[in-house]
């Protein structure tokens, strides 16, 4: 996806999030309590991990009120500790409080993904394996989620169904074989797209090698079988491990010699990163 398209999707996502939160009346509480007061608020980490989502946070502020000023002291991809002051937000109190929840939701969600990605990448650091994300993302949030993954130090797999061929078990079973599925793909697309084939055993790995697949996915194999598969491939294709990849398994899987380990958990089981916005000089 091109940067301009990503920016447009981000703005639209923010617009929908604000519409969802504000409805037709806006923040009825803040409108009643405040008039034209101005104030400053501190955005503080209540957790330790990797920050992500500063631009989205600022986009929320812009869409609510362009006079809100968000001065960030930390940047996306930066490791931060609990109690770190991330930013100072200043402007009309009504506007800041109107933007608060939506802006914090985005930052918490994306920082949670970046933090998870960093943990998996660190766990694989003693091996040559690269941690990849998957398409298991919250609908509508894929571009932002995959950006967060890179902030955490992992890499993106395909962004959608449109940018890489991935022949999975259902394709294989419906086509009759890996050989036939790959033949049909090559007949239509030639070498326009990289071709990855999901395999479930060594016989399927051998078929994928014979078909000259660009990448071979080892799906739900144990470490011993993965090692045998890597030895069978002998560098003729990239090798990716996939299926129930937990943090505890990463080092063992990486040491089998695979090139990539794809982890759905990074994006489909997000633990929000805890941040809070409080009036400067106020309570904690």
C-alpha positions, -999 to 999 in steps of 0.1 A, spaced: 0 0 0 13 34 -9 20 60 18 -7 84 5 -33 55 6 -22 46 41 -27 82 52 -61 84 36 -72 52 53 -58 64 86 -78 97 84 -110 78 75 -105 54 104 -101 83 128 -131 100 113 -153 69 119 -139 64 154 -148 100 164 -182 97 148 -188 65 168 -177 82 201 -193 117 196 -225 110 177 -245 141 168 -242 158 202 -204 156 209 -190 154 244 -220 165 264 -202 162 297 -173 184 288 -195 209 270 -215 213 302 -186 216 326 -163 238 306 -167 268 283 -135 285 269 -110 273 295 -76 262 282 -53 237 299 -23 214 296 -24 176 301 4 150 304 2 117 285 20 92 307 30 55 302 16 32 328 34 2 313 68 -6 298 71 -15 261 73 0 226 55 32 217 35 34 185 7 56 172 19 91 178 8 103 143 -26 88 147 -30 104 181 -22 138 166 -46 131 137 -74 126 162 -65 159 178 -65 177 145 -99 163 135 -114 174 168 -98 208 170 -68 221 150 -58 244 178 -49 214 201 -11 211 204 4 177 210 41 178 218 56 143 219 88 136 238 91 101 226 88 86 191 73 55 174 95 25 179 111 38 211 112 16 242 97 34 272 93 26 308 63 30 331 58 66 343 75 80 312 59 113 302 52 106 265 37 140 255 21 172 266 -13 180 251 -25 216 254 -55 236 241 -92 242 249 -101 218 277 -134 208 260 -115 198 228 -87 179 246 -112 159 266 -133 152 235 -103 138 217 -88 119 247 -105 85 246 -103 80 209 -67 92 207 -56 70 237 -74 40 223 -54 42 191 -21 47 209 -28 19 234 -38 -6 207 -8 1 184 17 3 212 4 -31 224 12 -46 189 46 -30 188 54 -43 222 44 -78 213 64 -77 181 95 -66 200 91 -95 225 89 -120 197 118 -104 177 140 -104 208 132 -140 214 144 -149 179 175 -127 181 198 -157 189 187 -173 156 187 -162 120 149 -164 118 129 -133 110 95 -128 128 66 -121 105 30 -110 112 0 -125 95 -34 -113 80 -50 -120 114 -58 -84 120 -88 -64 132 -107 -55 101 -100 -20 89 -69 -17 111 -45 -38 90 -23 -10 76 -19 5 111 -14 -29 127 13 -38 102 30 -5 107 30 -12 145 46 -46 138 76 -29 121 79 -4 149 84 -34 172 112 -48 151 94 -76 133 85 -77 96 53 -78 75 41 -109 56 18 -101 27 -5 -72 33 -35 -88 17 -47 -113 -9 -35 -91 -37 3 -89 -32 15 -125 -29 3 -160 -38 -1 -182 -8 -14 -217 -17 -30 -230 15 -44 -264 24 -79 -256 10 -64 -245 -23 -44 -277 -25 -72 -300 -15 -96 -284 -39 -71 -284 -68 -61 -320 -61 -24 -315 -54 3 -289 -48 16 -296 -83 -18 -288 -99 -24 -257 -77 10 -242 -86 6 -251 -123 -27 -231 -124 -11 -201 -106 19 -200 -129 -4 -203 -159 -24 -172 -149 3 -151 -132 36 -164 -145 63 -148 -122 44 -116 -114 38 -128 -78 60 -147 -54 45 -181 -47 44 -196 -12 30 -231 -6 17 -244 27 29 -279 35 18 -303 62 44 -331 58 77 -340 41 59 -354 10 43 -320 5 76 -302 11 91 -324 -17 62 -315 -40 67 -277 -33 104 -280 -40 97 -298 -73 73 -270 -83 100 -244 -76 79 -226 -50 96 -193 -38 88 -200 -2 76 -231 16 55 -228 47 59 -256 74 25 -256 90 20 -270 125 51 -291 125 72 -299 155 108 -288 157 122 -322 147 101 -323 115 110 -287 107 147 -295 109 142 -324 85 122 -302 61 149 -275 61 175 -301 53 153 -314 25 148 -279 10 186 -273 10 182 -236 3 162 -241 -29 134 -220 -14 128 -198 16 113 -216 45 87 -203 69 74 -219 101 38 -212 110 11 -225 134 7 -220 171 38 -200 175 41 -189 211 68 -169 226 82 -200 244 86 -218 211 104 -192 191 140 -199 199 136 -236 194 118 -231 161 144 -205 149 172 -230 156 157 -255 131 171 -232 103 139 -217 90 142 -183 75 109 -169 89 85 -175 117 50 -161 112 31 -153 144 -6 -145 144 -7 -137 181 11 -104 175 -19 -88 159 -49 -110 169 -44 -111 206 -34 -76 214 -28 -66 251 -34 -28 253 -5 -7 264 -16 13 294 -14 51 290 -32 79 308 -39 115 301 -41 137 332 -44 175 338 -9 189 343 -5 196 380 -35 174 388 -37 140 406 -23 107 393 
